[in-house]
Amino acid sequence: FPYTTLCRSPASQPAPTRIPFQQDADLVVFSAAFRRLEDKTQVQPLHETGRVRTRLTHSIEVASVGRSLGSAVALELRERRGLDAEQCHAIAAIVHAACLAHDIGNPPFGHGGEDAIQGFFRGQPHTTATLSDEERADLCAFDGNAQGFRILTQLENYRFAGGWQLSHATRGAGRKDVVPAHARAAWPIGMRKPGFFVSEQDYVEELRAALS
């Protein structure tokens, strides 16, 4: 796979010291949104020691495991498909970067936080009176994954101008759900979790075109 397909802009092309997907990981780690994960508790029972595991710790652990799994998959693809060393390295780096960002849009209290946000907008219809049906559906079915994609593409770094401008590959690898809230009824039950807001539709189409 050519870098020009997996990357988003000339600025994310290979550099002498870092491939684009390592640059993606660095952008995530040095972001305010990633640091805020330290204040969000990972869903778990209370421990006697008082040491609370946060979303930040969880994300670092997931990224470590993801990089190892990516390396294992890349090794298998090298045997089956003849990938070269550069491509194998890229796969591990892509998975690592995507894992670092996988929880970045989660509200406090995880799914409980999502439920609270959804309940507020459903119970206060006047707050969405000026919105379109699609925008209203985004709020009434608020999802941390969709918020994460918005943070990556809009709210951080270059605000409303591409966000972190991560590579196509990293943003694509991080898409756990591919349907917007207003279109869920047309999808199989297992694929009805909202994956992006209507405000990020253009970025989703860009990804689909770049990654086939």
C-alpha positions in Angstrom: 0.0 0.0 0.0 1.4 3.4 -0.9 1.9 6.1 1.7 0.1 8.6 -0.5 -3.1 6.6 -0.1 -2.8 6.1 3.7 -1.7 9.6 4.5 -3.8 12.7 4.4 -1.5 15.6 3.5 2.0 16.2 2.3 2.9 17.2 5.9 2.3 13.6 7.0 4.6 12.0 4.5 7.6 9.9 5.8 10.2 11.9 7.7 13.8 10.9 8.3 13.1 10.0 12.0 9.4 9.2 12.1 6.9 7.5 9.7 3.5 9.3 9.4 1.8 6.9 11.8 4.4 7.5 14.5 3.7 11.2 14.0 0.0 10.4 14.5 0.7 8.7 17.8 2.8 11.7 19.0 0.0 14.1 18.1 -2.4 12.2 20.2 -0.1 11.8 23.2 0.8 15.5 23.4 -2.8 16.6 23.1 -5.0 18.2 25.7 -7.8 15.6 24.9 -5.4 12.7 25.7 -4.4 14.3 29.0 -8.0 14.7 30.0 -8.4 11.0 30.1 -6.5 11.1 33.4 -9.6 12.5 35.0 -11.9 9.8 33.6 -12.2 6.6 35.6 -12.1 3.3 33.7 -15.2 1.3 34.4 -14.3 -1.1 37.3 -15.2 -2.0 40.9 -13.7 0.0 43.7 -10.4 -1.3 45.0 -9.3 -1.5 48.6 -6.0 0.1 47.8 -7.6 3.3 46.5 -5.6 3.2 43.3 -8.0 4.1 40.6 -7.4 3.0 37.0 -8.1 5.8 34.6 -8.9 6.0 30.9 -5.5 7.3 30.4 -3.8 4.2 31.9 -6.2 2.0 30.0 -5.5 3.7 26.7 -1.7 3.4 27.2 -2.2 -0.3 28.0 -4.4 -0.9 25.0 -2.0 0.8 22.7 0.9 -1.4 23.9 -1.2 -4.6 23.3 -2.4 -3.2 20.0 1.1 -2.6 18.7 2.1 -6.1 19.6 -0.9 -7.6 17.9 -0.2 -5.4 14.9 3.3 -6.7 14.7 2.0 -10.3 14.9 -0.5 -9.7 12.1 2.2 -7.9 10.0 4.5 -10.9 10.4 1.8 -13.2 9.2 1.0 -10.9 6.2 4.7 -10.9 5.4 4.6 -14.6 5.0 1.3 -14.7 3.1 1.4 -11.5 1.0 5.1 -10.7 0.8 4.9 -7.4 2.7 8.3 -5.7 3.2 9.8 -4.6 6.5 8.6 -1.0 6.0 5.0 -2.1 5.5 5.1 -4.4 8.6 6.5 -1.5 10.7 3.7 0.7 9.4 0.9 -1.7 10.4 2.1 -1.9 14.0 2.4 1.9 14.2 -1.1 2.4 12.7 -2.7 0.1 15.3 -0.7 1.7 18.1 -1.8 5.3 17.1 -5.5 4.2 16.7 -5.5 2.5 20.1 -4.1 5.5 21.8 -7.0 7.5 20.6 -9.7 4.9 20.9 -11.4 6.3 24.1 -10.6 10.0 23.5 -14.2 11.0 23.1 -15.6 9.1 26.0 -17.5 11.3 28.6 -16.9 10.9 32.3 -18.5 7.7 33.7 -18.3 6.0 30.3 -21.7 4.6 29.1 -23.3 6.1 32.1 -22.2 9.5 30.9 -23.5 8.8 27.5 -26.9 7.9 28.9 -26.9 11.1 31.0 -26.2 13.3 27.9 -28.8 11.4 25.8 -31.4 11.7 28.6 -30.8 15.5 28.9 -31.5 16.2 25.3 -34.4 13.8 25.1 -36.0 15.3 28.1 -35.3 18.9 27.1 -36.6 19.1 23.5 -36.5 22.9 23.4 -32.6 22.7 23.5 -32.7 21.1 20.0 -35.6 23.0 18.5 -33.4 24.8 16.0 -31.5 21.7 14.8 -32.1 19.5 11.9 -33.5 16.0 12.5 -30.0 14.5 11.8 -28.4 16.9 14.3 -31.0 16.2 16.9 -30.5 12.4 16.5 -26.7 12.9 17.1 -27.5 14.5 20.5 -30.3 12.2 21.6 -28.2 9.2 20.8 -24.9 10.8 21.9 -21.9 8.4 21.6 -18.4 8.7 22.8 -17.0 7.1 19.6 -18.7 9.8 17.5 -17.4 12.5 19.9 -13.9 11.0 19.6 -14.0 11.2 15.8 -15.1 14.9 16.1 -12.2 15.6 18.5 -9.7 14.0 16.0 -11.0 15.8 13.0 -12.4 19.1 14.3 -11.9 20.2 17.8 -8.1 19.9 18.5 -5.1 21.6 17.0 -6.4 23.2 13.8 -9.9 23.8 15.1 -12.6 23.1 12.4 -9.9 22.8 9.8 -9.0 19.1 10.0 -8.2 18.8 13.7 -4.9 16.9 14.2 -4.9 16.1 10.4 -4.0 12.5 11.2 -3.4 10.0 8.4 -6.2 8.3 6.6 -4.9 4.9 7.9 -5.0 5.9 11.6 -8.4 7.5 11.4 -9.7 4.5 9.5 -8.3 2.0 11.9 -10.0 3.8 14.8 -13.5 3.7 13.3 -15.3 1.1 15.4 -18.7 2.1 14.1 -19.5 3.4 10.6 -23.1 4.6 10.8 -24.5 8.0 11.9 -27.3 8.2 14.5 -30.1 9.2 12.1 -29.4 6.2 9.8 -29.2 3.4 12.4 -32.6 1.9 11.6 -31.4 0.8 8.2 -28.4 -1.2 9.5 -28.3 -4.6 11.2 -28.8 -4.5 14.9 -25.1 -5.2 15.7 -24.0 -2.2 13.6 -26.4 0.4 15.0 -24.1 2.2 17.4 -23.4 5.7 16.1 -19.9 6.2 14.8 -19.9 9.8 13.8 -21.9 13.0 13.9 -23.5 14.5 10.8 -21.1 17.4 11.2 -18.2 15.1 10.3 -19.9 13.4 7.3 -17.4 15.0 4.9 -14.4 13.5 6.8 -16.1 10.0 6.7 -16.6 10.3 3.0 -13.0 11.3 2.5 -11.9 8.3 4.5 -14.1 5.9 2.4 -12.7 7.3 -0.8 -9.1 7.1 0.3 -9.3 3.6 1.9 -11.8 2.0 -0.5 
